[in-house]
Amino acid sequence: MIIEGVCLLVALNLALAWIQDDPRLWPRRITHLVVEPLLKLTRKVSDLLPSGSIDLSPLVLILGLTGLK
């Protein structure tokens, strides 16, 4: 249940990032505060993937959390 909630927050943060650039403004501030520490860890892993300039860290995080479930 916690893993699904985190996956939902990652997806919500990703959707809000398309709409709202600044993570300091509400409502993205809430999702950014929860998700960003996890994304920083996965960015280290996703930097090893040949993705060009696309940030694959949300996808890597969701796949990793789904694998844990």
N, C-alpha and C positions, 0 to 999 in steps of 0.2 A: 504494500500500500504506500509506503514511503517512496519507493523507487518510482512508482507511477506518478506520484505527486511531483517529484523532482523532474521527471521527463516532461510532465505537463508545464511546469514552470520554465523549462528550457525552451519548449516550443512557443510558449507565450512571450518569453523574452525575445525570441527570434522574430516573431510576428510584430511585436512592438518596435523592434529595431528598424524594420522597414518603414514604419509610420513615423516614428519619433527618433531623431538622430541623437539627441542629448540624453544620456542615461541619468542625468541629475534631476530631470523633471518627472513629476508624478504622471502616470502610474508606472513608468518603466524603472523608476528608482527602486521600487520594492522588488521587482523580479531581478534587477541587476545586482542588488546587494546579496541576494541568495545564490544566484547562479554564477556570478563572475568568479568567485574563488575556485569553483569546480572547473570552469572553462579555462582558467589559467593553467591548471594542471594538465588538462587535455590538449592545450595548445602546444605544450612541449612534445607530446606524442604526435599530434597532427602536423607539426612542422617537419617531421620525417617523411610525410607522404608527399608525393609530387603533385600538388594541387594548384600551383601557380599563385595567384593572388586571392584565391577563394579561401575563406576561413571555414575549415571543415570541423572545427572543434565541437560545435553543437551536435553534429552527426556522430562524431566519435564518442562523445559523452552519452548520447542516447543509446547507441549500440552497446557501449560498455555496461551501462546500467541494465539494459535488457538482458545482456549476457549473465549478469549477476543474479537476475531474477530466476 
